Each structure stands twice: as structure tokens, then as C-alpha cells.
């Protein structure tokens, strides 16, 4: 039975899936826009640091004021409306809520929200993939121990890539490579919130109209977000990662199966079974026609002559050898698609992507020469960007996860382009985020040391 049919049945039975949303920013607002159009679900509560901003975003996406007029969670349940609060624990601890959608974009806070939701029997759809990138395997384990489901968010590219990988493997294809597109030139790694819009391709007016956060969008441009999302995919699917960071091979959609092959066969991969990100720009900055910038893809291999012939007979999209085939989606709709995760978790008990191993890490890397005493400003800021590395290499160098490189001071200088390590910073070791990361490193250390 389809998810939509089952949602319709929940609506007919008067038993909606009850949801709590933490964080009503851009991503959350996109999901909010779809909730009134989805049967069988009720958004019981929204927790946001600024209830006024949350209400403004509800108005922006077209909610009628009465839909969010509940003065308590009890009133929301009685009337089918939504309660807005500053208290996130009122959401994670409310017995009537089935699923918490974590949408803050703050990785340290997201870990708190996820752990508390697990402890109170809540499934979690985690939009804050930054948290998943540095401790996803432990979050997944904690959820399993609590008997709940932890999931990446459909609409965000990692869950869509995981879906393509699952499709390929379920069909019997070996996955050669999988990933997303991106607008990339090497100097973008130095981008700051002041330079982001020109490089990104939006005007300041467009950014203002959309309520877009320059720091957040800069995290896409400077390579941090592609690294974070690639780490989430690698840890969810078991795919490997490049030994010294993403390569960003430029390619049109037509050329993806050509470049996402092993080096000894004319591609860019160190080996088969890797994550990678394809650039929509040539090295000289020229835009590639029919690019994959906003999309996702998976490249698979025909292991027999018969399968290769099938590719040819059905005019499949392959490399010149006919052996490597790429399936792709050119677009993703971000928060507009989160309902798929909510329905999958609630109705099937199935995540739309969840960490199963620790293959990849994202290490904070200096955008410029940094001096002792400076405060790191995290993902998308002025000081560091995130570089994707194999987890064993990150462990070996004591790499500082990008998700924890926010509002902490350097205790020694770091050169531009250098990966930061724990010894470079005065880390706050009291947070749940630090503790769960430390626990994960301890748990995986023997295997990583052996691999090294």
C-alpha cells in the first residue's frame, strides 16, 4: 500500500500522524507549506527560539492565523490546530507526538533534541545533517536502543542519494559512485557571507525576498555542505570517500557515467564504490549545459555482457564503453519533500537513510591564516570550511569536526588550508554533542587504528 493511501486512511480514521517541529526557519518553512496539503498528519507543536519569527514564516507560506492559534498542546490536540512555543522540551516530551522533525540547523542543539526525543519514545527525522555528519552512527545506535527510528530527511540530497543507492542495490547493481551536484570552483572554499551571493548566483534582493541566511548558503558554496552531505551518505550506505577530499569533477549529465568511473578506466575515482560531487562549472568558470547542480545521481555497472546489452537495447544513459550507467534526478525540492520521511517513519517504521557505519568525517579547515585567540565561527562563516576525509584519517590526525567548530577559541595559530585538530582549540567538553562524538571515536578507534 502506498504511503499516500495509508495517510488517507489515517485521515479517514481520525488518527493523524502527530508531529512536532523544532526550528521554523527556511527549511522548516518549506515543510510547513506542505502540511495543510497532506492528509493524515497534524503538526501539534512548533518550537522556535523566536515564536514571532515562526508566526511570520507561517504567514509567509500561506497558513491562516487560526491554524496556529492553539494556546497549549492540549488545545492543539482538541482542535487540530498548532501550538507555538519557545520550549523545545515541551515538544520532545509530549506523549501525544509521534515524530519530531529537527530543523534548527544547529548541530550541537540538534544532538540535544535528538537524544531527548529518543529518551521519550519519539521517532526523529533529522534535517540538521551537520549533526549526523559528526555523530550520526551513535545517534542511530541510541535510537535503536530506545526502540525508535532515526532518519535523514527526504528532500535533502543525502536521503535522495541513499534512495538511489538502495534502488541500485535492490535491483542487483553494484554501486560504482553516488552523489550530488554542486556549483564549484576551488577558490569558493575561501568564500565568506560577504561574498556568497555573487558567487552563488543570486542577487541580494532575491536573498532578502526569500529570507535566505548568507552564512547558511555560504556553507553550500564553500564546500562545507557538500562534504557534510557526502559524509552522511557514506556513513549510511557504506560507500568510501576520496582520500584527500572531494574532487568535484566537472561534467554535464551526459558525462557523469564517464567521469564517475575508476581512474584506470578513464574516470576520477580512486576505486569503485565512492561518494563524489559533480561540478556544474568547468575549471575556467564556464557553465556546463544541462548540469546536475541541484540534483543527485548514482552510477552502476553492468557486470555481464547480457546486462550491458540490455543497457544498449533500451538506450540507457551510459559511458562510451556501455558498462557504466547513471540514473539521476536533476532537482531536489528540499523541505517540500520532508513529508516522505515523516510518512515512511510513521507508517512503515523505515528510515529514509540512516548511518550504519563510520566511513567519513568532515574536518574544519582554515580559510585563511588563523591566530591564537580567534573564535571559530563554524560552517559557512569567515574562519573555516569543511573538508571530507576518510574517518580513519580524521582519527589519525585528531581532526576537529566542523560541526563542533563553532564559538570556540583557537589556542594556537593555524595556517590557511590546514585541517584543525582537537589540540588547536579550547573545546567545551560538557555538551552532549562533544560527549557523543568522543564516545563514537572511542567505539570505532580499534577498527580505525587497524585500518590505518
Protein Blocks (a to p, Z undefined) as FASTA:
>chain_A
ZZklmmmmmmmnopacddddehjafklmmmmmmmmmpghiacfbacdfblmlmmmmmmmn
opafklmmcfbfklmmmnopacddfblklmmmmmklmbdcdfkhpaklmmmmmmmmmmno
pacddfblmlmmmmmmmmmmmmmmnopacdddehiaklmmmmmmmmmmmnopacfbgcdd
ddddfklmmpcfklmmmmnopafklmmmnopafklmmmmmnommmmmmmmmmmmmnopac
dfebpfkiacdfklmmmmmccfknopabfbghiacdddfbdfkopacehiaklmccdddd
dfbfklmmmmmmnopacdfkomaccdddfbdehjmlmmmmmmmmmmnopaebiafbdfbc
cddddfbdcdehiacebjhiambccddddfklmmmnopacfklmghiacfbdcdehiacd
fklpccdfkbmklmmmmmmmmmmmmmmmmmZZ
